Amino acid sequence: MLKEKIRSDDQIEIYEYHSGEQLLMEMDHFFDVIFMDVVLPKRDGMSIAEELYRMNPLILLIYCSGTILPTTEAFQVQPYRYLLKQEMTDSE
């Protein structure tokens, strides 16, 4: 899985959040990359992404979603990539 591959690099710090609101409250950290689902509790990932870009326009946002066909709304904030969760768990 992608998370285990990233965790194997001891120079990378990983923070996990269970809601977009929780992530936004912790934005005093500097994040280089954010992996985020489009479907989140309470608020959708697109509205969270808009706020993230207002706070840090240089952030790399990678949507990780189970949604097969991304919507045009998902790309309005110009994510770096859109990964399907199935692709992230398939063995290489």
C-alpha positions, -999 to +999 in steps of 0.1 A: +000+000+000+011+036-007+012+046+030+036+018+039+059+027+010+060+063+022+064+053+058+095+033+049+114+066+042+125+079+076+129+114+063+092+118+056+068+128+083+032+116+080+002+132+097-032+116+095-065+135+099-100+120+100-118+151+087-111+181+066-119+204+095-092+187+116-067+192+088-075+229+085-071+234+122-036+220+120-024+241+090+002+258+112+023+228+100+039+232+066+028+204+044+045+196+010+019+171-001-016+163+010-034+131+000-071+136+005-103+119-005-130+139-024-157+125-001-153+136+035-175+138+065-194+171+069-176+190+041-165+177+007-128+175-002-132+202-029-142+229-004-114+218+019-090+220-010-100+255-018-092+266+017-059+247+017-048+265-015-058+299+000-035+291+030-007+276+009-009+280-029+023+259-033+009+227-017+006+196-038-028+181-035-034+145-045-070+133-044-073+096-035-108+085-041-130+055-047-150+075-072-143+060-107-150+091-127-137+124-112-161+153-116-151+186-131-156+202-097-127+180-084-104+196-109-114+232-102-087+235-076-062+219-099-050+189-079-016+175-088-030+140-093-062+120-089-056+085-078-081+057-075-080+039-042-080+006-060-048+015-078-032+024-045-038-011-030-030-032-060+003-050-056+031-041-080 
